[in-house]
Amino acid sequence: MRSPLLSICIATYNRADFIGETLDSIIPQLTNEVELLVVDGASTDNTEIVMNNYLKKCERIRYIRLPVKGGVDQDYNKAVELALGDMCWLFTDDDLMKPGAISAVIAALKDGHDLIVVNAEVCNRALSASLQNKRLAIHDNKIYARHEMENLFIDALDYLTFIGAVVIRRKVWLSRDRELYFGTEFIHVGVIFQKPLTETALIIAEPYITIRFDNAQWESRRFYIWMFKWPKLVWSFKDISSGVMEKVTLEEPWRKFRVLIVKRSDGEYNAKVYYQYLSKQRANVFWKICAFLISILPREVFIGMRNLYSFVKRIYLSYSKS
């Protein structure tokens, strides 16, 4: 097999119930220019059995089973290290590629971009209903020059929390500090934004990915990740101004009562979470009392507050346009 242009790199762990459907969406699109590499972080379910069955059916799959669980960041890094392609698509192990996805990416690769971001449709967990037709609400492909990293940061960072959207030049990945981002859950974001890219970045507007919403393996840690891990990562980039970072996330969002109210109404914040993550933070007594009260009051109170706010906002906007 000649050296491929594109390596589809999947890091997986205990996804035997989903990875088969993912592979079925990819395999029909494989060509001589593409390899499919799956790195298994020592799954304890039937992932190895599922993968061995697919190895018998498709010679363009490479399956590497690691001896111990390394974590999502380490496993994706290992996948890129082992990849043979010039570009690596860091695909997920439970989502789907729509028909035409690989050919569209291959066509874009030939323009010499260092980074390609592939848009996605968001569906429910069973993939039976569409929740969002386009995760990035753009109509045309968009190119960013190397000096426009802050624009890319503003436009796409929220979406780039989804690693499956990322197609990156392998030599760029390997030339950057990766260990610094082990344990962040978002190594790809750290690699992309730690310094400017050498060449351009492209966002493909067409949604060539189907995301299985609410199926992340860290769902039970959502509050900790979005209130602490994610802001710490975002605010670590030296080449991004603080004003731009504030447009993406606050440095300490957990300090804002409105953020806690939203998290409480969404069911991500409660008394257990307060004691686990917030009770030991440096804050005045008034803040801690309020944060605790938010954590124990019924969710319905805050759901009602959000609904009332949305209703009043719609009325105001309607009135202001008339």
C-alpha positions in Angstrom: 0.0 0.0 0.0 1.5 3.3 -1.1 1.7 6.2 1.4 -1.8 7.7 1.7 -2.7 11.3 1.4 -5.2 11.1 4.3 -5.2 9.1 7.5 -8.6 8.9 9.3 -7.5 8.5 12.9 -10.0 7.2 15.4 -9.1 6.8 19.1 -11.6 4.5 20.8 -12.4 3.1 24.2 -15.4 0.8 25.0 -17.4 1.8 22.0 -18.3 -1.7 20.7 -22.0 -0.7 20.5 -21.2 2.3 18.2 -17.9 1.9 16.3 -19.3 -0.6 13.8 -21.8 2.0 12.5 -19.1 4.5 12.3 -16.8 2.2 10.3 -19.7 1.3 8.0 -20.1 5.0 7.1 -16.4 5.4 6.3 -15.3 2.2 4.6 -17.4 2.6 1.4 -15.6 6.0 0.9 -12.0 4.7 1.3 -9.7 5.0 -1.7 -6.0 4.3 -2.4 -5.3 7.8 -1.1 -6.9 7.1 2.4 -6.1 4.8 5.3 -8.3 4.1 8.3 -6.4 3.8 11.6 -8.1 2.8 14.8 -6.2 3.1 18.1 -7.9 1.3 21.0 -7.1 2.5 24.4 -7.3 -1.0 26.0 -11.1 -1.4 25.8 -12.7 -3.7 28.3 -15.8 -4.4 26.2 -16.1 -6.2 22.8 -14.4 -3.5 20.8 -11.5 -5.8 19.9 -13.8 -8.5 18.6 -15.8 -5.9 16.5 -12.5 -4.5 15.1 -11.1 -8.0 14.2 -14.3 -8.7 12.2 -13.8 -5.5 10.2 -10.1 -6.2 9.6 -11.2 -9.3 7.8 -13.5 -7.3 5.5 -11.3 -4.2 4.8 -7.6 -4.2 4.1 -7.3 -0.5 4.4 -8.0 -0.6 8.2 -5.1 -0.6 10.6 -6.0 -1.5 14.2 -3.7 -0.9 17.1 -4.7 -2.0 20.6 -2.7 -0.3 23.3 -1.7 -2.3 26.4 -3.2 0.3 28.9 -5.7 3.1 28.8 -4.0 6.3 28.1 -6.9 8.7 27.8 -8.4 10.5 24.9 -5.6 13.0 24.4 -2.8 10.5 24.6 -4.6 8.1 22.3 -5.3 10.6 19.6 -1.7 11.7 19.8 -0.6 8.1 19.4 -2.9 7.7 16.4 -1.3 10.7 14.6 2.2 9.5 15.5 1.3 6.1 13.9 -0.5 7.5 10.9 1.0 7.3 7.4 -0.9 10.1 5.7 0.2 13.7 5.2 -3.0 14.8 6.7 -4.9 13.3 9.7 -8.7 13.5 10.2 -9.2 13.0 13.9 -12.5 11.3 13.7 -14.7 10.1 16.5 -15.7 6.5 17.4 -19.5 7.0 17.5 -20.4 9.5 14.9 -20.9 9.1 11.1 -19.4 10.4 7.9 -22.0 11.3 5.3 -21.5 10.1 1.7 -19.0 12.4 -0.1 -17.2 13.4 3.0 -13.8 11.9 2.1 -13.9 13.1 -1.5 -14.7 16.6 -0.4 -11.8 16.6 2.1 -9.4 15.1 -0.4 -10.3 17.9 -2.9 -9.7 20.5 -0.2 -6.4 19.0 0.9 -4.9 19.6 -2.5 -5.1 23.4 -1.9 -2.4 23.1 0.8 -4.2 24.0 3.9 -2.7 23.1 7.3 -6.1 22.7 8.9 -9.5 21.8 7.6 -12.6 22.0 9.8 -15.5 19.9 8.5 -19.0 21.1 9.4 -21.6 18.7 10.9 -25.3 18.0 11.4 -26.3 17.2 15.0 -28.8 14.4 15.6 -30.2 12.7 18.7 -28.4 9.8 20.3 -30.3 7.3 18.3 -29.6 9.3 15.1 -33.4 9.2 14.4 -34.0 12.9 14.5 -32.0 16.0 13.4 -31.4 18.6 16.1 -29.4 21.1 14.1 -28.9 21.0 10.4 -25.5 22.8 10.6 -23.4 23.1 13.7 -21.6 26.1 12.0 -24.2 28.3 10.4 -22.3 29.3 7.3 -23.3 28.9 3.7 -19.9 29.0 1.9 -16.5 27.6 2.6 -14.2 30.1 4.5 -10.4 30.4 4.3 -8.3 31.9 7.1 -4.8 33.2 6.5 -2.1 32.5 9.1 -2.5 36.0 10.5 -6.3 35.4 10.9 -6.0 32.9 13.7 -8.0 35.1 16.1 -10.9 35.2 13.5 -10.8 31.4 13.3 -10.7 31.3 17.1 -13.9 33.4 17.4 -15.8 31.7 14.5 -15.0 28.1 15.2 -13.6 27.5 18.7 -17.0 26.5 20.2 -17.5 24.0 17.4 -13.9 22.8 17.7 -14.7 21.2 21.0 -15.8 18.4 18.7 -12.6 16.7 17.7 -14.2 14.9 14.8 -14.3 18.1 12.8 -10.5 18.4 12.7 -8.3 17.5 9.7 -4.7 18.6 10.4 -1.4 18.3 8.7 0.6 15.6 10.4 3.9 17.5 10.4 2.2 20.5 12.1 0.8 18.2 14.8 4.2 16.5 15.4 6.1 19.8 15.5 4.1 21.2 18.4 3.9 20.6 22.1 1.3 17.9 22.7 2.1 16.6 26.2 1.2 20.0 27.6 -2.4 19.2 26.7 -2.6 15.6 28.0 -5.6 15.4 30.4 -7.3 18.5 29.0 -9.8 16.5 26.9 -9.0 18.9 24.0 -5.5 18.2 22.8 -6.4 19.2 19.2 -7.5 22.7 20.3 -4.2 23.1 22.1 -2.2 21.9 19.1 -4.0 24.2 16.7 -3.9 27.4 18.7 -0.6 27.3 20.6 0.9 29.3 17.8 0.0 30.4 14.3 -0.3 27.9 11.5 2.2 27.9 8.7 -0.4 27.7 6.0 -4.1 28.5 5.7 -7.1 27.0 7.5 -10.4 26.1 5.8 -13.9 25.6 7.1 -16.0 23.4 4.9 -19.6 24.7 5.1 -21.3 21.5 4.0 -22.2 19.3 7.0 -20.4 16.0 6.1 -20.5 14.6 9.6 -23.5 13.4 11.7 -22.9 13.9 15.4 -24.5 11.6 17.9 -25.5 14.2 20.5 -25.3 13.6 24.2 -23.1 10.5 23.9 -19.7 11.8 25.1 -18.0 9.5 27.6 -17.4 12.4 29.9 -21.0 13.4 30.3 -20.8 12.8 34.0 -18.0 15.4 34.3 -19.6 18.1 32.1 -19.7 20.8 34.8 -16.0 20.3 35.7 -14.9 20.3 32.1 -16.8 23.4 31.0 -16.3 25.4 34.1 -12.7 24.6 34.8 -10.8 22.5 32.2 -12.1 24.3 29.1 -11.6 27.9 30.3 -8.1 27.0 31.6 -7.2 25.7 28.1 -8.7 28.7 26.3 -7.0 31.2 28.4 -3.6 29.6 28.0 -2.9 30.7 24.4 -0.3 33.5 24.3 -1.1 34.5 20.7 -4.8 35.2 21.4 -5.8 38.4 23.1 -7.8 38.5 26.3 -10.6 40.4 24.5 -10.9 37.6 21.9 -10.8 34.9 24.6 -13.6 36.6 26.5 -15.8 36.2 23.4 -15.4 32.5 23.7 -15.5 31.8 27.4 -15.0 33.7 30.7 -11.8 32.9 32.5 -13.7 31.6 35.6 -17.3 31.1 34.4 -18.3 29.3 37.6 -18.1 32.6 39.5 -21.1 34.0 37.6 -24.5 33.3 39.1 -26.2 33.4 35.7 -23.9 30.6 34.6 -24.8 28.5 37.7 -28.5 29.2 37.1 -28.2 27.9 33.5 -26.3 24.9 34.7 -28.8 24.2 37.4 -31.7 24.4 35.0 -29.9 22.0 32.6 -29.4 19.6 35.4 -25.6 19.8 35.4 -25.3 21.7 38.8 -26.6 20.5 42.2 -25.5 20.3 45.8 -23.1 17.4 45.1 -21.4 19.3 42.4 -21.2 22.4 44.7 -19.4 20.5 47.4 -17.2 18.7 44.9 -16.0 21.7 42.9 -17.1 25.0 44.3 -17.2 24.8 48.1 -13.4 24.9 48.3 -12.8 27.7 45.8 -11.6 31.1 47.0 -14.7 33.2 47.2 -16.5 35.4 49.8 -19.2 34.1 52.1 -22.0 35.8 50.2 -21.0 34.2 46.9 -20.8 30.7 48.5 -24.2 31.1 50.2 -25.8 32.1 46.8 -24.0 29.4 44.9 -25.2 26.8 47.4 -28.8 28.1 47.3 -28.8 27.8 43.5 -27.5 24.2 43.9 -30.4 23.1 46.1 -33.4 25.0 44.8 -35.6 23.0 42.5 -34.6 23.0 38.8 -38.1 24.0 37.9 -37.6 27.4 39.5 -34.7 28.2 37.1 -36.3 26.6 34.1 -39.2 28.9 34.7 -36.9 31.9 35.0 -35.2 31.1 31.7 -38.5 30.6 30.0 -39.8 33.9 31.3 -36.6 35.6 30.2 -36.9 34.1 26.7 -40.5 35.2 26.5 -39.8 38.8 27.6 -36.8 38.9 25.2 -39.0 37.8 22.2 -41.7 40.4 23.1 -39.0 43.1 23.4 -37.4 42.2 20.0 -40.8 42.1 18.4 -41.7 45.5 19.8 -38.4 47.1 18.8 -38.8 45.9 15.2 -42.3 47.3 14.9 
